[in-house]
Amino acid sequence: MRPGNQAKIDPGGPLCVTGAVRVEMPGGEVREMSEAALCRCGRSQDKPFCDGSHAVEGFADDGLIHGGRLAPGEDSGEGDPVTLSCAANGPLLVRGPLTVVAEDGRTSSGAKGALCRCGSSATKPFCDGTHRRTGFEAA
């Protein structure tokens, strides 16, 4: 049996999302897919998608959940798609069912939250607002 929407944290690499995934790009374009590798280091030239820049830039992360959580959402079923919206120069906003899976097997499940894409959050993979202090630019 295939699990619902999952986001596996790749240590030192991207967030690998599988399931019914909708990515809302800046400018309104929507991409629907069954899997996506999303940038967590903040340096990809193809944001929000990973282009391998983490390897060149030496992005270090252990792939664990360091804080933050996804919150329950309203009227979200396990078979529903997860929508990830690119906040302007900010996080990926989660709407819909998603389970974040850490390298050690711990999980955070919910249907609402914000995932870091600047690479500097102290609560990776979740956003803690650090992008505002670092001047993260998504474009």
Buried (B, 14 or more C-beta within 10 A) or exposed (E): EEEBBBBBBBEBBBBBBBBBBBBBBBEEEEEEEEEBBBBBBBBBEEBBBBBBBBEEEEBEBEBEBBEBEBEEBEEBEEEBBBBBBBBEBBBBBBBBBBBBBBBEEEEBBBBBBBBBBBBBBEBBBBBBBBBEEEEBEBE
